[in-house]
Amino acid sequence: MEANVEPVDFGREKREAARAFARLLGIVETHEAAIRADPVKYWKIAGEEISRLRLLLDDARDSLRPTFDLWGPPSPAYLPPETITVMKDELERLRACARIIEKGYR
């Protein structure tokens, strides 16, 4: 049995076109030369970005936790439960986002 499989490039053509355009402008070589000239600066920038991403992931993980404790006294951030209507595909998208965030902490 032969399956019909189409290759997926996930935007490869656009990335290659952008890379080729950057090479024509000399941006790639200039950027790489700057990194070679002062790598510590770029390590610091990368470290800062990683720290910001970590804080963002922490905030996202905290937002997944309930703002109230069913067994304890209400917290200052307590919001009374509300009933809302959400389309099923939107709920699945939100659950997928929550799984991605939780997976980042394993």
PyMOL commands that set and color helices and strands:
alter all, ss='L'
color gray80, all
select helices_A, chain A and resi 12-25+27-37+39-64+88-103
alter helices_A, ss='H'
color red, helices_A
deselect
rebuild
show_as cartoon
